[in-house]
């Protein structure tokens, strides 16, 4: 289990995204990557996951924000979980938690979406750089 200091550093690296003011996304990535591995441990699963994550400016139908993204196309994690809302409980989750009802699963996805959305920066007024 990760220690309290590693947890605090991980939380600070996430909050830094939302509080993004003058720090460029590229500068946030190194801090996030190390904090992620310190908190989640440097397992193969954690290393594989963090290699797919990137803090960057994203443009959508809304004003640009700095967000935690996944994949080569930098899809915001909040958008992924938002899209997953209303989906059926995955088989593996249902097997591990047979008592979980669909409404419970919907609540899990909703709260994760809101947490991830809260971690995004305020809309950027001017074009920023990565």
C-alpha positions as CSV (number, residue, x, y, z in Angstrom):
1,X,0.0,0.0,0.0
2,X,1.3,3.4,-0.9
3,X,2.4,5.7,2.0
4,X,0.7,8.9,3.0
5,X,3.4,11.1,1.4
6,X,3.0,9.3,-2.0
7,X,-0.8,9.8,-1.8
8,X,-0.4,13.5,-1.1
9,X,2.0,13.9,-4.0
10,X,-0.4,12.1,-6.3
11,X,-3.3,14.3,-5.1
12,X,-1.2,17.4,-5.6
13,X,-0.3,16.4,-9.1
14,X,-4.0,16.0,-9.9
15,X,-5.0,19.2,-8.3
16,X,-2.3,21.0,-10.2
17,X,-4.2,20.3,-13.4
18,X,-7.3,22.1,-12.1
19,X,-5.3,25.0,-10.7
20,X,-3.3,25.3,-13.9
21,X,-2.3,28.9,-14.2
22,X,1.2,29.5,-15.6
23,X,2.5,25.9,-15.5
24,X,2.5,24.4,-19.0
25,X,1.0,20.9,-19.4
26,X,4.4,19.5,-20.4
27,X,5.8,20.5,-17.0
28,X,2.9,18.9,-15.2
29,X,3.4,15.5,-16.9
30,X,6.7,14.6,-15.3
31,X,5.4,15.4,-11.8
32,X,2.1,13.5,-12.5
33,X,4.0,10.4,-13.9
34,X,6.3,10.1,-10.9
35,X,3.5,10.7,-8.4
36,X,1.3,8.1,-10.2
37,X,4.0,5.5,-10.0
38,X,4.9,6.3,-6.4
39,X,1.3,6.1,-5.3
40,X,0.2,3.2,-7.5
41,X,3.5,1.4,-7.3
42,X,5.8,0.8,-10.2
43,X,4.1,-2.4,-11.3
44,X,3.8,-3.4,-15.0
45,X,0.1,-2.4,-14.9
46,X,0.9,1.1,-13.5
47,X,3.7,1.7,-15.9
48,X,1.6,0.6,-18.9
49,X,-1.3,2.9,-17.7
50,X,0.8,5.9,-17.1
51,X,2.5,5.5,-20.5
52,X,-1.0,6.1,-22.1
53,X,-1.9,9.1,-20.0
54,X,-1.0,12.7,-20.7
55,X,-1.9,16.1,-19.3
56,X,-2.5,18.4,-22.2
57,X,-4.6,21.1,-23.7
58,X,-7.7,19.7,-25.3
59,X,-10.1,21.5,-27.7
60,X,-13.6,20.4,-28.2
61,X,-16.9,22.0,-28.7
62,X,-16.2,23.9,-25.5
63,X,-13.4,26.3,-24.8
64,X,-10.0,24.6,-24.4
65,X,-9.0,23.2,-21.1
66,X,-6.0,21.4,-19.6
67,X,-7.1,17.8,-18.9
68,X,-5.9,14.3,-18.1
69,X,-6.1,12.5,-21.4
70,X,-5.6,8.9,-22.7
71,X,-4.4,7.5,-26.0
72,X,-2.7,8.9,-29.0
73,X,-5.6,11.2,-29.8
74,X,-5.6,12.7,-26.3
75,X,-9.2,11.9,-25.3
76,X,-10.1,13.4,-21.9
77,X,-10.7,10.8,-19.3
78,X,-13.8,12.7,-18.2
79,X,-15.2,12.3,-21.7
80,X,-14.6,8.6,-21.7
81,X,-16.3,8.0,-18.4
82,X,-19.1,10.3,-19.3
83,X,-19.6,8.3,-22.5
84,X,-19.6,5.1,-20.4
85,X,-22.4,6.3,-18.2
86,X,-25.5,4.1,-18.6
87,X,-23.5,1.2,-19.9
88,X,-24.1,-2.3,-18.5
89,X,-22.0,-3.5,-15.5
90,X,-18.9,-5.2,-17.0
91,X,-18.7,-9.0,-16.5
92,X,-15.6,-8.8,-14.3
93,X,-17.2,-6.2,-12.1
94,X,-20.4,-8.1,-11.8
95,X,-18.4,-11.3,-10.8
96,X,-16.5,-9.4,-8.2
97,X,-19.5,-7.5,-6.8
98,X,-22.6,-9.6,-7.5
99,X,-24.6,-7.4,-5.1
100,X,-24.0,-4.3,-7.3
101,X,-27.1,-3.1,-9.0
102,X,-27.2,-1.2,-12.3
103,X,-28.1,2.0,-10.4
104,X,-25.1,1.5,-8.2
105,X,-22.8,1.1,-11.3
106,X,-24.4,4.2,-12.8
107,X,-23.6,6.2,-9.6
108,X,-20.0,5.0,-9.7
109,X,-19.5,6.2,-13.3
110,X,-21.2,9.5,-12.5
111,X,-19.0,10.3,-9.5
112,X,-15.8,9.3,-11.4
113,X,-16.9,11.5,-14.3
114,X,-17.5,14.5,-12.0
115,X,-14.2,13.9,-10.2
116,X,-12.3,13.9,-13.5
117,X,-14.2,16.9,-14.7
118,X,-13.3,18.8,-11.5
119,X,-9.7,18.1,-12.2
120,X,-9.7,19.9,-15.5
121,X,-8.5,23.5,-15.7
122,X,-10.8,26.4,-16.1
123,X,-11.5,27.2,-19.7
124,X,-8.5,28.8,-21.4
125,X,-9.2,32.3,-22.8
126,X,-6.3,32.4,-25.1
127,X,-4.6,29.6,-27.1
128,X,-2.0,28.0,-24.8
129,X,0.9,25.8,-25.6
130,X,1.7,22.3,-24.6
